Every structure is written in structure tokens, then in C-alpha cells.
Amino acid sequence: MKTKRIDVFLLPALLGETDLSGGVAVVIDVLRATTTITHAIAHHADCVVPLLSVDQAKEEGAKTPSALLGGERGGQKIDGFDLGNSPAEYPESTVRGKKILFTTTNGTKAMQACRSAQEIFIAAFVNLTALCNQLADCEQIFVVCAGTEGEITREDVLLAGAIVDHLSADATQPIELNDQAQIAADAWLEAKTGLTATSLADRLKQSRGGRNVLRLGQENDIDIAATLDKFNVVPKLNPQSWEIRDSRNSTP
Amino acid sequence: MKTKRIDVFLLPALLGETDLSGGVAVVIDVLRATTTITHAIAHHADCVVPLLSVDQAKEEGAKTPSALLGGERGGQKIDGFDLGNSPAEYPESTVRGKKILFTTTNGTKAMQACRSAQEIFIAAFVNLTALCNQLADCEQIFVVCAGTEGEITREDVLLAGAIVDHLSADATQPIELNDQAQIAADAWLEAKTGLTATSLADRLKQSRGGRNVLRLGQENDIDIAATLDKFNVVPKLNPQSWEIRDSRNSTP
């Protein structure tokens, strides 16, 4: 029986020279990029295109006038953009059928760091179970936490740990974890003790990312981000086309 | 009442541009450098001098023929050295009154990274309580995990979490933690659930550092490293003289 291997990286920089080409990557930026992208895809956006710079997004937007521009700098909506980085700004009435050109500070960089993986999935608490079902048959999984401005953030680590815990509980084969995966799982198991949706939200509010979001007056976004399994959808980033689509609708 | 602040760094590289000059640093390399140094100091070595290279240690040794050369490369004792990196090699009969010129792969680098701190303490499970008593009145503490070859290792993170947990329990003032400190504390609290000396040793054996030590056939070193509060001693590295001495005998 083949071993399943899960390697967690608490920051993209910790990937170092790791070769992702033999595995599947999972990108985490709970507050708020990957939570927001999951909302957009669950609400039937055609696709989300993650872009590194504001200029790139504006250039692409000029070429595709029907597209929406979304994202943040310093947590705030960008001048001239249609949407910010709050999941609440991405209801079906706004995004259905739309291409969304999306740029955020940390999440987009984490996706770029995973570019060489066979497949790239987008993870949030709102799609935890759907994601883990998708990963059930993958032999080598790289889970990459975006962090905030080069610092490890607890909210991303907790989700990484939840993924490790979920996959370990479901696995029929032996699982190998790197130390960062073990640490993330420890953190999640400690958080899970007596966990309710409220206490997960409370923990997220204490994290570095959470404090940033509170400072922006967006507490509601944290409550949304802490809602486990709100959606049964897995956004998938195609490394060639660089578009994120519902994994059920995307070509491999 | 002044706030106490504890910042944990899961690797020296994660210090980034952090300015340590306003605080006290704690260096952790549980398997095995800081455990071994604590044994040497508890067994009345005169001092331990942490050196980056084998050549440096040999040069210093040539100048001080009474000194002992200790340390490892690839976990093994170095050719021409008196002692390796196993705590069992540092009994009082060997080290009492001796100067020890000591070089290890990861621990020494972590100490170098802390060079600008006001004071530098050496931490291990074998001196956890003594260390925490020493830190009780410090307002800004930087806890730096050595890791192994640039990778985060669980055994160092568990000790960092134990220090955070211990200081938080004892504190009479509010405590601020960075996210890495919160994650380390989560990992320790999860490990502590039902903890016995055996299960701490077992956890250390599963870690990256632990697997390395097992590969070297030094399982006993892990059991020693997992012995909580074996000693009531805190080795202190003087940033000027670059010597580690018992904090009770060292000048500030």
C-alpha cells in the first residue's frame, strides 16, 4: 500500500528549493483571499484570475471590459476596482458568470510559489470537507500557508492542521507528515477541543490576520471565514491558464 | 502594569530584521546542542564557547591546550575532537573546571542570530523551570528555535511552547504573544494532554531531529533530552565574551 505524504509549509518562503512538480498543492489565505475566492466560485463566477500587481489587474481589465476587478492593498479596496477582499462583496447577484481579476497582497504570492505543482487547490474553512474529499486519493500533498507580509499567521496554520487532521482520520493508508504538518495538526487539535463556530471565530480574531481585519472594521468577514463547510466546492487554479474555476468544471 | 511580550521564532531565518537589542533571547536546540550544553554547565564546566566552524574550534584549542573540543558534524563526533554532541559524554568527571570549545551545525548558528540581544539564555527541557524562573521579570523575550538545516523541527517548537505556557501561567501582568508563540503553545498544550516523560520522549522521537538522532543509534540521548527539570541551572551566553556560563556565576 502506497504511503500518503503531506508536507505543510507555514510560509511560502519555507518552501525553499522544494520540488512541487510531483504533487498537488493547496493554498491557504483564510483572512481573506482564499475564503473570498471560494465564495466567488461557489456563487458561480466564471473564473477568478489571481494577479500579482494592481497594474496587471487594470491592464487585463482594459482588455476584458466585462470582467470585475477585485482585491486589496493594505486590506482596503483598491481605487478604481469594483470589489474589495471581503467575501460578503461576492454574492451570486454580483459575480455569476463573471471573470474576476483579483489581486491581494499575500494570497496571490502563495499561489505563484505553487506554480510548478501538478494541480493547485484553494482552501478555506468554508470548503474544508469538500477540499479533503478532493485530496483523498492524492499521494503527495503540499499545503502552503500564505501568512501576512512574510510572517506566519495562526489562522492559516489552524486550517493547515485541520486539513492534516481530516485527511489522517480518513486515510486507509499510512501517512507521513513533515514537522510543520505535525505542528499545524497539534495547533488544530488543541483548538478543536471544545470547538464551536464561535470559538473558531474567536481564535481567528486573536491571530495576526484577524487583528488586521478587526482594525479594518470587518469583523463580520472573520465570522464568515470561520464557518466550516458552508460550501461544497473546490476552486482549482490551472497552472497553465492561470484561472481558478470550480474543480468540477475545470479541465485537468 | 507593564505588558510582558514573548515572540517565538520557529527558525532563526524567521527573525528577519527583528531588532533584538531591547530584549532577552532564549536559544533552543533540544536535540541536542542546548541539552548537551546544559549538561556541561550543570556538571560544572568552567564555560562553553560556541563556535561556528571546526577550524575555529581547532585554532582556539591550539591556543588553550587544557580546553576540550566538543561537537558534531552530521550528528557524529568530529575527527580529532575529545567529545561529540551527546549529553552523556559530558559528566562531571569529564568536564568539571574545563573550558569546552563547542561547535554544532544548527545550535551555534541560532546563538549567532541572537548576538544583539541584551542577554542570551540556553534552553532545554532539562532546565525548563529554572529558565522560566530566570525569565519571570523580563518584559521582552525572544525565543529562537534552531531547527535542523533550515527546517522547522517539532522538538524545538514543543519546548518553545512549554516556555510560553509556563510563563503565561506564572505571569501577574498581561502577556502579548506573536502568532508563532501561540502556535508553539498550542502544540505544547496538545502534547501535554496526558503527558508523561515517556510520551514526551516518544514525541521527540517522531520529530525530524528525533529521527536523525535515532538514525545515529543515540536513542538514549532523546530520553535524556525529554527529562523535565533534571537541573536547576540556566546557561547564559555573554554576547561580549562569547562564553556560556552558569547564570549565577556570570557577569551581566
Interface residues (C-beta under 8 A of the other chain):
Chain A: L10 L11 A13 L14 G16 G150 E151 I152 T153 R154 V157 N178 D179 Q180 Q182 I183 A184 D186 A187 L189 E190 A191 Q206 S207 R208
Chain B: L10 L11 A13 L14 G16 G150 E151 I152 T153 R154 V157 N178 D179 Q180 Q182 I183 A184 D186 A187 L189 E190 A191 Q206 S207 R208
